[in-house]
Amino acid sequence: MAERRAKGEASRMKVEQLMDTLRRLVAQRQALRDRGASWVELEHNRLEIVRGQQELSRAFIESHLPEQLPQAA
């Protein structure tokens, strides 16, 4: 039970870290737009946001998965 709790806490921490990263990337995107950044810079930032969202989705799902059941022989 303690292992599961520790795993859940680690997963929640990862989710929180990824959310912080996404907030930073979105703020960066706004700053890029405000200064009239090039399409290339905006696209690079957009792709970073997409990757971060994918990672966040995986981490969020992982944090809600039940413990792995033993496999039948």
C-alpha beads as a LAMMPS data file, in Angstrom:
LAMMPS data file: protein, C-alpha beads

73 atoms
72 bonds

1 atom types
1 bond types

-500.0 500.0 xlo xhi
-500.0 500.0 ylo yhi
-500.0 500.0 zlo zhi

Masses

1 110.0

Atoms # bond

1 1 1 0.000 0.000 0.000
2 1 1 2.869 2.371 0.790
3 1 1 4.366 1.742 -2.668
4 1 1 1.098 2.679 -4.340
5 1 1 0.853 5.859 -2.248
6 1 1 4.433 6.796 -3.139
7 1 1 3.758 6.129 -6.834
8 1 1 0.613 8.249 -6.685
9 1 1 2.464 11.120 -5.045
10 1 1 5.251 10.907 -7.633
11 1 1 2.697 10.902 -10.447
12 1 1 0.918 13.930 -8.965
13 1 1 4.233 15.746 -8.665
14 1 1 5.018 14.960 -12.304
15 1 1 1.573 16.228 -13.354
16 1 1 2.128 19.449 -11.392
17 1 1 5.598 19.928 -12.904
18 1 1 4.223 19.422 -16.414
19 1 1 1.406 21.892 -15.748
20 1 1 3.980 24.453 -14.596
21 1 1 6.005 23.834 -17.749
22 1 1 2.903 24.332 -19.904
23 1 1 2.042 27.572 -18.101
24 1 1 5.574 28.810 -18.808
25 1 1 5.329 27.821 -22.479
26 1 1 1.957 29.550 -22.887
27 1 1 3.314 32.709 -21.240
28 1 1 6.312 32.481 -23.564
29 1 1 3.945 32.204 -26.545
30 1 1 2.106 35.345 -25.473
31 1 1 5.415 37.183 -25.163
32 1 1 6.440 35.949 -28.621
33 1 1 3.170 37.227 -30.090
34 1 1 3.486 40.558 -28.280
35 1 1 6.911 41.184 -29.770
36 1 1 5.880 40.070 -33.260
37 1 1 7.935 36.871 -33.364
38 1 1 8.421 35.053 -36.630
39 1 1 6.287 32.154 -37.760
40 1 1 9.237 29.821 -37.139
41 1 1 9.555 30.894 -33.493
42 1 1 5.809 30.565 -32.930
43 1 1 5.751 27.133 -34.559
44 1 1 8.651 25.922 -32.429
45 1 1 6.814 27.095 -29.311
46 1 1 3.550 25.516 -30.499
47 1 1 5.264 22.159 -30.953
48 1 1 6.751 22.387 -27.454
49 1 1 3.264 23.062 -26.076
50 1 1 1.843 20.080 -27.976
51 1 1 4.579 17.774 -26.643
52 1 1 3.963 19.057 -23.136
53 1 1 0.223 18.447 -23.456
54 1 1 0.854 14.898 -24.653
55 1 1 3.191 14.225 -21.734
56 1 1 0.677 15.736 -19.320
57 1 1 -2.094 13.525 -20.693
58 1 1 0.043 10.412 -20.265
59 1 1 1.115 11.396 -16.749
60 1 1 -2.456 12.206 -15.736
61 1 1 -3.726 8.858 -17.025
62 1 1 -0.852 7.036 -15.333
63 1 1 -1.631 8.741 -12.034
64 1 1 -5.162 7.318 -12.144
65 1 1 -4.389 3.765 -13.240
66 1 1 -4.933 1.016 -10.704
67 1 1 -1.999 -1.102 -9.600
68 1 1 -0.981 -3.645 -12.187
69 1 1 -2.752 -6.943 -11.619
70 1 1 -0.648 -10.098 -11.548
71 1 1 -0.739 -11.932 -14.867
72 1 1 -2.386 -15.320 -15.016
73 1 1 -0.083 -18.190 -15.855

Bonds

1 1 1 2
2 1 2 3
3 1 3 4
4 1 4 5
5 1 5 6
6 1 6 7
7 1 7 8
8 1 8 9
9 1 9 10
10 1 10 11
11 1 11 12
12 1 12 13
13 1 13 14
14 1 14 15
15 1 15 16
16 1 16 17
17 1 17 18
18 1 18 19
19 1 19 20
20 1 20 21
21 1 21 22
22 1 22 23
23 1 23 24
24 1 24 25
25 1 25 26
26 1 26 27
27 1 27 28
28 1 28 29
29 1 29 30
30 1 30 31
31 1 31 32
32 1 32 33
33 1 33 34
34 1 34 35
35 1 35 36
36 1 36 37
37 1 37 38
38 1 38 39
39 1 39 40
40 1 40 41
41 1 41 42
42 1 42 43
43 1 43 44
44 1 44 45
45 1 45 46
46 1 46 47
47 1 47 48
48 1 48 49
49 1 49 50
50 1 50 51
51 1 51 52
52 1 52 53
53 1 53 54
54 1 54 55
55 1 55 56
56 1 56 57
57 1 57 58
58 1 58 59
59 1 59 60
60 1 60 61
61 1 61 62
62 1 62 63
63 1 63 64
64 1 64 65
65 1 65 66
66 1 66 67
67 1 67 68
68 1 68 69
69 1 69 70
70 1 70 71
71 1 71 72
72 1 72 73
